[in-house]
């Protein structure tokens, strides 16, 4: 859930957002949380997930498959993003089902971002 604000703070934020719109800038920037330099990127989370799952896999090949798939398809697109900043536009695409390994890639990405 979001941060709790007093009514006065909410009114102040609303005024800042109105000013941003009047200035032609994105009002979401007024309330967007600034990135924490210690926050984990999608790649960091994925690597941590692989390490957490590694003991349960019967074969080291499984970890290598995950690592290779994510390196090849996922990290170039969303690896440096915070998981909360990954959108459908980042992982979507009209021809994604025609790409080799597309369904496997989506399955692994879903596990990494908590959507499965």
C-alpha positions in Angstrom: 0.0 0.0 0.0 1.1 3.6 -0.6 2.5 6.0 1.9 0.2 7.6 4.4 -0.1 11.4 4.1 -2.0 14.0 6.0 -4.7 16.0 4.3 -2.3 19.0 4.3 0.5 17.0 2.7 -2.0 15.6 0.0 -3.1 19.1 -0.8 0.5 20.2 -1.1 1.3 17.3 -3.5 -1.8 18.1 -5.5 -0.7 21.7 -5.9 2.8 20.6 -6.9 1.2 18.3 -9.5 -1.0 21.1 -10.9 2.1 23.2 -11.3 3.9 20.4 -13.1 1.1 20.1 -15.5 1.0 23.9 -16.1 4.8 23.7 -16.7 4.3 20.9 -19.2 6.1 18.3 -17.2 5.0 14.9 -16.0 3.1 15.3 -12.7 3.9 11.7 -11.8 7.4 12.9 -11.1 6.1 14.8 -8.1 5.0 11.6 -6.3 7.3 9.0 -7.9 9.6 7.5 -5.3 13.2 8.2 -6.0 15.2 5.1 -6.7 17.2 3.8 -3.8 20.8 3.2 -4.8 20.8 0.0 -2.8 17.6 -1.4 -4.4 17.8 -4.6 -6.3 17.4 -4.6 -10.1 15.4 -7.2 -12.0 18.8 -8.9 -12.8 19.8 -8.9 -9.1 16.4 -10.5 -8.1 16.7 -13.1 -10.9 20.2 -14.1 -9.8 19.0 -14.3 -6.2 16.1 -16.5 -7.3 18.3 -18.8 -9.3 20.6 -19.2 -6.3 17.6 -19.9 -4.0 16.2 -22.5 -6.3 19.6 -24.1 -7.2 19.6 -26.6 -4.3 16.2 -28.0 -5.4 17.2 -28.7 -9.0 18.5 -32.2 -9.7 20.8 -31.1 -12.4 23.2 -28.1 -12.7 22.0 -27.8 -16.3 18.7 -26.3 -15.0 20.4 -23.3 -13.4 22.5 -22.8 -16.6 19.4 -22.9 -18.7 17.8 -20.2 -16.6 20.9 -18.0 -16.6 21.4 -18.4 -20.4 17.8 -17.6 -21.2 17.7 -14.5 -19.0 21.1 -13.3 -20.2 20.0 -13.7 -23.8 16.4 -12.4 -23.8 15.6 -10.6 -20.5 18.5 -8.7 -19.1 19.1 -6.6 -22.2 15.5 -5.3 -22.0 14.7 -5.1 -18.2 17.8 -6.3 -16.4 18.7 -2.8 -15.0 15.2 -1.8 -14.1 13.6 -2.1 -10.6 11.1 -5.0 -10.6 8.3 -2.5 -9.8 9.2 -0.5 -12.9 8.8 -3.4 -15.3 5.7 -2.9 -17.4 3.7 -5.0 -19.9 5.2 -2.8 -22.6 8.7 -4.0 -21.5 7.8 -7.7 -21.8 5.1 -7.6 -24.5 5.4 -7.5 -28.3 3.3 -8.7 -31.2 5.8 -11.2 -32.5 7.1 -12.5 -29.1 5.4 -15.9 -29.6 7.4 -16.5 -32.8 10.7 -16.1 -31.0 12.6 -19.2 -30.0 12.0 -20.1 -26.4 9.4 -17.4 -26.0 7.0 -19.4 -23.7 9.9 -20.6 -21.6 11.3 -17.1 -21.3 7.9 -15.7 -20.2 7.6 -18.4 -17.6 11.0 -17.7 -16.1 10.4 -14.0 -16.2 7.1 -14.5 -14.4 8.7 -16.4 -11.6 11.4 -13.7 -11.2 9.0 -10.8 -10.9 6.5 -12.7 -8.6 3.6 -12.8 -11.1 3.5 -16.6 -10.9 
